[in-house]
């Protein structure tokens, strides 16, 4: 039980008792079967100095033990976790959330005013069911593109890791793998994240984590600035990330405020749409106002400039032509392209000769009998098949002797390997 001087200022009837803490999913851990220790009036709240029930647990294997730091009254006033003091809905610091929602919550900080303020807050909390935030936070629940952009959608269990072992940093840790602390090098001591104050985080003043998130969001917004294309005829905007929720009527209700819409084409399978304006100035205004901040039905949409279909087809056809008509240096000894059927039928081979400028033939090639006009071949290629003419072809004798096949391979020489030549 807390026995400090600050605890004696309050009546014990105002001390807080609870059966379960108010925690975010990250601090609770990924283990569904978790054990907690409960100590009634174990510590004083680090904000209002009132004794409250302290819970202590281990969120998972190789994680450090965690405990509640503030009372549930202070947690409900800011809608934050009792341990990490981050917003329960968005997982962001209080300063970032209040900046995005435009909240100016001036809470009492002196001893007398804090006591009176918390008495009124407890009376307000007693009149609610506990499902809706109280105070200025509950009144400012409105969608914001900055919140949806920075909000954490999944638990970040890495935040529950043990602290860095100071003995290991000095080279004096003798526990080895049994050490419950991390054996890693610490960050730069001049890093502002290494100096954090729990009261600054709660009140949303000079929070280094919040300043880092806001600076990152500003840089991302500058990078997402949509530059209009040079082609002045493009008046179409690409809208991506629609999903199954956003419909054509929703897009029309949003984009009609910037000018006259010529057409809206929905590509359901690709989860995107194309909004075309009648004027270029209206399309530029819509892109400037909607890029990086368009949210419809809870979904953050991507807004970019469309591309001209004529330019796209032209570029595609040019690429295809370049891919088909690729000319390479001829390799010596390889056969050239075959003549066209029309050239073979007409008996003209001038076009064929023009397409095979390989004269004189490279060394190492031979010409088969009757193939002087054909392209040269290498020694390693098999000879072409010679067909015998039919009987009485062209008025010649009925039996013509078949020309002798030239020797192309040493293994085909009949004088070798004991072959008998007839």
Buried (B, 14 or more C-beta within 10 A) or exposed (E): EBEEEBBEEBEEEBBBEBEEBBBBBBBBBBEEEEEBEBBEBBBBBBBBBBBBBBBBBBBBEEBBEBBBBBBBBBBBBBBBBBBBBBBBBBBBBBBBBBBBBEBEBEBBEEEEEBBEBBEEBBEEBEEEEEEEBBBBBBEBEEEBBBBBBBBBEEBEBEBBBBEBBEEBEEEEBEEEEEBEBBBEEEEEEEEEEEEEEEEBBBBBEEBBBBBBBBEEBEEEBEEBEBEEBEEEEBBBBBBEBBEEEBBBEBBEEBBEEBBEBBEBEBEEEEBBBBBBBEEBEBBBBBBEBBBBBBBBEEBEBBBBBBBBEEEEEEEEEEEEEEEEEEEEEEEEBEEBEEBEEEBEEEEEBEEBBEEBEBEEBEEEBBBBEEBEEBBBBEEEBEBEEEEEEEEEEEEEEEEEEEEEEEEBEEEEEEEEEEEEEE
